[in-house]
Amino acid sequence: MNRETAVKNSILIALGSRPDVMIWNNPTGVFRAYDSFDRIIKVGLPGQPDVLAVVNIEITPEMVGKSIGAFVGLEIKTPKTNTNTAGRQSEKQKNWQAAFEKKGGKYAVIRSPNEAISFINSIKVL
């Protein structure tokens, strides 16, 4: 398992246990289907985030007392250390982020479960 996958898995576990978050892996890439047709299958959109989530936000009584969901994109990258430059967003990922945020989505580049939890908590206090 590569380092980014390990970070992503730990984030999915950390946020997946919260009752206010629905989170899922959002894979992209090219895969080989080992069936009788031996097909190549492409999934995802160029630049899309690694993880998507809906975060429940309870609107205060001043805001009619309703609950809404925030659509969240988490682009997972390896942690920065002194020995590596860590993962960086591609131009396609930056473009996807800009389009996602323009429509009201919440997006962040995340490098650890603690960053993911902090980001989700910051969304809940819009």
C-alpha positions in Angstrom: 0.0 0.0 0.0 1.4 3.4 -0.9 1.7 6.2 1.6 -1.2 8.3 0.1 -3.5 5.3 0.3 -2.5 4.7 4.0 -3.3 8.4 4.8 -6.6 8.2 2.9 -7.6 5.0 4.7 -6.9 6.5 8.1 -9.0 9.6 7.2 -11.9 7.4 6.0 -11.8 5.6 9.3 -11.5 8.8 11.4 -14.4 10.5 9.7 -16.5 7.5 8.8 -17.3 6.9 12.5 -18.9 10.3 12.9 -22.7 10.4 12.9 -22.7 13.9 11.2 -20.5 12.8 8.2 -21.3 10.5 5.2 -17.9 9.8 3.5 -16.8 7.7 0.6 -13.7 6.9 -1.5 -13.9 8.5 -4.9 -11.4 6.6 -7.1 -10.1 7.7 -10.4 -7.9 5.9 -12.9 -7.7 3.1 -15.4 -8.3 -0.5 -14.4 -8.2 -3.8 -16.2 -11.3 -6.0 -15.8 -10.2 -9.5 -15.7 -13.3 -11.0 -17.3 -13.9 -12.8 -20.5 -13.5 -9.6 -22.4 -10.3 -8.3 -20.7 -11.6 -4.8 -20.8 -9.9 -1.5 -19.8 -12.2 0.6 -17.6 -11.7 4.3 -16.8 -13.4 5.7 -13.7 -13.7 9.2 -12.4 -13.1 12.7 -13.8 -9.7 14.2 -14.3 -8.8 16.2 -11.2 -11.6 15.1 -8.9 -10.8 14.7 -5.2 -9.9 11.4 -3.7 -12.6 11.5 -1.1 -16.2 13.0 -1.1 -18.4 13.6 1.9 -21.7 15.2 3.0 -21.4 16.9 6.3 -24.6 17.6 8.2 -24.9 21.3 9.4 -27.6 22.2 11.8 -28.9 25.6 11.1 -29.4 27.7 14.2 -32.9 28.9 15.3 -32.0 32.3 13.8 -31.7 30.4 10.5 -35.1 28.7 10.5 -33.9 25.7 12.5 -33.3 23.4 9.6 -30.5 21.1 8.8 -28.5 21.1 5.6 -25.7 19.1 4.1 -22.4 20.5 2.8 -20.8 18.8 -0.1 -17.2 18.2 0.7 -14.2 17.2 -1.5 -11.0 16.0 0.2 -7.9 15.7 -2.0 -5.5 13.4 -0.1 -1.8 14.0 -0.2 1.2 12.6 1.7 2.4 14.5 4.7 5.2 17.0 4.3 8.4 16.0 6.0 12.0 17.2 5.8 12.9 14.3 3.5 10.2 14.7 0.8 8.3 17.4 -1.0 5.0 15.6 -0.5 2.2 15.3 -3.0 1.0 18.4 -4.8 -2.2 19.2 -6.7 -2.1 18.9 -10.4 -3.5 21.6 -12.6 -6.5 19.5 -13.3 -7.1 19.1 -9.5 -6.7 22.8 -9.0 -9.3 23.5 -11.8 -11.7 20.9 -10.3 -11.3 22.6 -6.9 -12.1 26.0 -8.4 -15.2 24.7 -10.1 -16.4 22.8 -7.0 -15.9 25.8 -4.7 -17.6 28.1 -7.2 -20.8 26.0 -6.9 -20.6 26.1 -3.1 -18.7 22.9 -2.3 -16.1 22.8 0.4 -12.7 21.5 -0.6 -9.3 21.0 1.0 -6.0 19.3 0.4 -5.6 17.0 3.4 -2.5 15.3 4.7 -3.7 13.6 7.9 -6.7 12.4 9.9 -6.3 15.4 12.2 -6.4 17.8 9.3 -9.5 16.1 8.0 -11.2 16.4 11.4 -10.3 20.0 11.7 -11.5 20.8 8.2 -14.9 19.1 8.9 -15.3 20.9 12.2 -14.6 24.2 10.5 -17.4 23.6 8.0 -19.9 23.0 10.8 -19.5 26.5 12.1 -20.3 28.4 8.9 
